[in-house]
């Protein structure tokens, strides 16, 4: 089963990382976004990643030039998927939006195309029917900062063909990920099943005035040896995603504390343009957050 041409649906922070990582490893990549501003943002991300790979990851100028040549961009879904062997979807974390997207995608994608979702909060079975090819649909989930947090969590649903599952596991390896096969649908996969409770606990400590976010991060970093604390992680994930997660689970579980956190994130951060690393400010300011200062842990 040959995978050569890959379409990334969603030009945001993580979608752009997936596109870059995939192109860097030799695949032809089309970035699709419904909005021109999404395409423009993705191009800016890719210029930043080019500099990053040259300066800190040992990439050669030729490798960067070839990666850029393998990347193309469009707001036309039919054009984006006409040659796609595999699609990676990173559109907003909303099941209804995803269902609508897959319904449109099913109309224009070739029969050969494998559909994958990068959703961190929904299950493939929630919209497998809308894909029109449930046997060729599954999750391939990435962590933010994918060249450092290089796990690729592969999770099917009951109707996913095993051959397709195994091929996506291999694809994850081909683009520099460490494949993490998940044999049963699980909200949050492995990574977020571990991570979300940590972020939730940290946010509660701050919202309830138990401690400030820097002290909470210091505690975690000193005690575990981690390079980044929960609020630094939230900045990396992005405030919009944190808001979406709190809304989704707050409503599903009837958890008012999660809904309150979502309201605080919207008021104090999203409404003020403090979206995290992507906007240059969240809990910390970027590109030089204070938690990277050697004196931070003193």
N, C-alpha and C positions, 0 to 999 in steps of 0.2 A: 504494500500500500504506500504509494509515493506521496510525500508531502514536500512540495517545493514552493508553492505560492500560498501566502498566509494573509488574511485580512484581519485587521484589528478594528473592532467597532467601539469607538469612544476614544477621543483624543485628549483625555484628562491626564492627570499625573501618572496613574498606574498604567493606563492604556498606552501612553507614550513610552513608558519604560519597557513594556512588553514588546512593543513595536521595535524599539532600538535593540533590545537583547536578541530578538529573533533575526533582525537584519544583520546584526553584527556576526551572528553565527551562520551566515550564508544563505538565508532564505529571502525570497522576494516578498516584500511587505507593502500592503496598501493600508493606509490609515483612513478609516471612514469616520466622519462625524456629521451629524445632521446640521451643524451650524458652522459657518465660516470662522467664527471666533474660536471654535474648538480646533479647527485645522490650524489656524494661526498660532494658537497656544502650543499645539503639538510640535510645530516647526521650531518654535523657540526652545522648547524642552530638548529637542534633538540637537540643536546647536550647543546647548549647555552640556548635554551628555557627551558630545564630541570632544569638547574641551576637557571634561572630567576624565574620559578614557585616555586622552593624550597625556594629561598631566599627572594622573595618579594611578592608572591601571595598566600602564606599559603598552598601550596600543600604538601601532605605527601610523604615520600619516597616511600611508597607502590603505591600511585597514579601515581607517575612518572614512576616507574618500569612497572606498568600495561600499561601506555600510550606507552612506548617504545616497549613493547611486541606486541601492536596492530599495530605498524608501520612496513611496509616492503617496499622494493625498487626494481625497475627493469627498464631496458632499452628496454624490450620486450613489445610492446604495446598489443599484443594478450594475453600475460600472465597477464599483468596489469589489464585488464578489464574482464577477464573470469567470475568472480563472481560479477561484479559491479552492485549494485542497482542504484547508482548515480555517475556521473563523474563531477568533477569541473575542468574546463580548465583555466589554467593561462599561456598560451604560449605567445610569442611576439605579441605586439599590431600591427598586420598587417593582414588585411582582407584576402589577398591571402594566407598567411601562414596558417591562421585559416581554410580557405576553404579546403586546401589540407589536413590538419590534420583531419578535420571532415569527409572528404571523406574516409580516411584510417580507422578512428575510426568506421564508419558505417559498414565496412566490417567485423569487429572482435567483436564488442560489442554485448552482448545478447539482445534479443528483449525487455526484461524488463527494460533495463537501461535508466534512465533519464539523458539527457545531459544538463549540465549548463556551461555557460561561465562567467568568472570573468572579461571580457573585460571592460575597463573603457572608451574607446573611440569609439567603434564600436557598431552597433545595432544587436540584434539577427537575424532580418530579412535579414541581409546582407549575411548570410550563413546558414540559416535554411534549405534550399533545400539540401545542401551538407550533412546534418546530416542523411538523409534518414528516419528521424522520427520527422518532424517538430512539430508535436503535443506534443512531449515529450522533446522539446528543449526550453530553456529560459535562462535568465541571473540571476545569483546569485552573486552580486557584494559586495566585502569586501573592507574596508578601511585599509590602512597599519597600523600595530599595532592593530590587530583585537581584542585582548582581552581588550584593552582600548577603542578604537574607535569601539565599538561592535554593529555596524549596519550591517544588511544584506539586501541589496536592491534587491528586486525580481521584475524582469521586463520580461514579455513575449513579444511575437510578435503576429500579428493577428491570426496565426495558432496554438498558444499554447492552449492545452486543459486546461480548468479551473480547473479540478480535479488535474492535474499535478501542475499547478500554486499554488493551495492551499496546496498541499503536500510539495512543496519546501518552502513555507512560514513557515510551521510547522517544517520542517527540520532545517531551519535557527534558529528557537527558540530552538530546541533540542540541538544544538551545542553552545548555549550560546549567540547567537546574538539577537538583537532586530529587528524583521522583519520590513522592510519598503516596503509595497506593492506599486508598481508603475503600474498604470492602463493603461498607454499609452506609447509607445516607445518614449524615450527622450534621445538624445545624452547627456551623462554625468550624467544620472539618476538625483537624487536630490542632492547628495553630490557634485559631480564634476560640476554640473551646478552652484553651489555656489562657489566652491573652485577654479576652473580653472581661472575665471576672476580675483580672488585675486592674484593668483600666477603670472598670466600674467602681471597684473599691477605692482606688485613688481619687476618682472624681467625687465620691461621697465624702471622703475625708476633707476635701477642700470645701465642697458646698456646705457641709455641716460645721464649718469653721473649726475643725479639729486641728488642722495645720495648713500652712501655705504650700503652694505647688512646688516651689523650689526645695523646701525641706522634705517633702514627700519623695521627690525624685532623688535627693541626696541619700535618704534612708535606703531606698531600693538599690541604688548604684553601689553604695558602700557595703551593704550587707550581702549582696549577691555577686558583686564584681561586674555587673552589667555596664556597658558603655553608655547606656541611655536609660532614663527613667520613664515612668508611665506618661508623664505630661509631654516629654520629648517625643515619645511614641505617638501620642495623640496629634501633635503638630505634624509629624511625618504622614500619618494616615490622612489627616485633613479634617477640618472642623465640619465640613458638610457631611462626610461619611460618619463622623462621630454622632452628629445630630440625627442622621438617618437611622443609625443603629439604635439609639436611645428611643426614638419615636416608634420604630418597628417593634422592639421588644417591650417597650412600655405599654403599647396598646395590646400586644399579644398576651402579655402576662398580667395586665391590669396593674402594673407597677408604677404608682404615682411618682416615686422618687426618680425613676428613669425619665418620666415625662417632665419633671421639674428640671432635671439636668439638661434636657434638650432645650427647654425654654431659656435657661441661662446661657447655653452655648450660642443660641440664636441671638439673644439680646446683646451679650457682651463681646461676641466674637464675629459671627457671621454678618450681622447687621452693620458692624464697624469695619468690614473688609479684612478682618484678621482671620484668614483661612488656614493658617499654619505655614509650613515651609513654602508651599507654592506661592503665597502672597508676600513672603518675607517677614511675616509676623503672625504669631499665635500666642501661646503662653510665653514663648521666647521670641527674640528677633533673630533674623537670618540674613546673611549666610554664616555668621559667627555666633551661634547661641552660647550663652554663658556656661552651659553644662559641659562644653568642650574645653573650657578654661581649666588648666591644671589646678588652679586655686579653688575651683568650685566645690570640691569635696573636702575642703579644710574648714 
